[in-house]
């Protein structure tokens, strides 16, 4: 945590400026911004559920491709 002590005859604005500079150097705000929107890790149940959904969707797409209802994607 950034901390400063106000000097004698120092104005509040200059003390605030010094504190702001110390906070920036410590990287407190950049660290807080990085983790602000970080997503939680998925539970094992949700991972399995998503995996099963992907597998089912892939099978459905393959079935539709064999029937000629959709064209195959070609990776260039």
C-alpha positions as MATLAB code, in Angstrom:
seq = 'XXXXXXXXXXXXXXXXXXXXXXXXXXXXXXXXXXXXXXXXXXXXXXXXXXXXXXXXXXXXXXXXXXXXXXXXXXXX';
ca = [
       0.000    0.000    0.000;
       1.299    3.459   -0.874;
       1.664    5.799    2.048;
       3.103    9.278    2.490;
       3.429   11.695    5.371;
       2.692   15.332    4.794;
       5.735   17.579    5.210;
       5.644   20.794    7.178;
       4.264   23.741    5.193;
       3.227   21.386    2.370;
      -0.052   22.121    0.651;
      -2.720   19.461    0.409;
      -2.588   19.496   -3.380;
       1.170   18.829   -3.472;
       0.784   16.022   -0.917;
      -1.996   14.537   -3.032;
       0.186   14.829   -6.130;
       3.002   13.003   -4.326;
       0.620   10.288   -3.154;
      -0.769    9.819   -6.680;
       2.754    9.458   -8.036;
       3.593    6.871   -5.355;
       0.447    4.878   -6.156;
       1.315    4.839   -9.871;
       4.857    3.684   -9.163;
       3.592    0.900   -6.898;
       1.275   -0.340   -9.678;
      -1.753   -0.542   -7.388;
      -4.263    0.747   -9.941;
      -2.928   -1.274  -12.863;
      -3.171   -4.454  -10.770;
      -6.720   -3.597   -9.709;
      -7.777   -2.937  -13.310;
      -6.307   -6.253  -14.473;
      -8.337   -8.319  -12.025;
     -11.510   -6.208  -12.172;
     -13.218   -8.217  -14.926;
     -11.453  -11.548  -14.479;
     -13.853  -14.450  -14.897;
     -14.082  -17.217  -12.337;
     -12.861  -20.673  -13.196;
     -15.600  -22.976  -14.414;
     -16.667  -25.830  -12.169;
     -16.029  -29.399  -13.318;
     -19.763  -29.853  -13.881;
     -19.949  -26.864  -16.226;
     -16.803  -27.960  -18.087;
     -18.320  -31.395  -18.718;
     -21.658  -29.894  -19.706;
     -19.988  -27.550  -22.222;
     -17.862  -30.377  -23.603;
     -20.931  -32.574  -24.120;
     -22.730  -29.682  -25.809;
     -19.762  -29.172  -28.179;
     -19.646  -32.887  -29.028;
     -23.387  -32.992  -29.715;
     -23.190  -29.866  -31.880;
     -20.253  -31.300  -33.849;
     -22.193  -34.534  -34.495;
     -25.214  -32.526  -35.629;
     -23.080  -30.507  -38.060;
     -21.474  -33.659  -39.475;
     -24.928  -35.191  -39.958;
     -26.166  -32.091  -41.807;
     -23.036  -32.059  -43.981;
     -23.589  -35.699  -44.966;
     -27.186  -34.885  -45.885;
     -25.955  -31.946  -47.976;
     -27.936  -29.373  -46.002;
     -24.826  -27.340  -45.147;
     -21.467  -27.090  -46.888;
     -18.194  -28.112  -45.298;
     -15.939  -25.423  -43.986;
     -12.506  -25.405  -45.494;
      -9.617  -24.024  -43.495;
      -7.439  -21.918  -45.759;
];
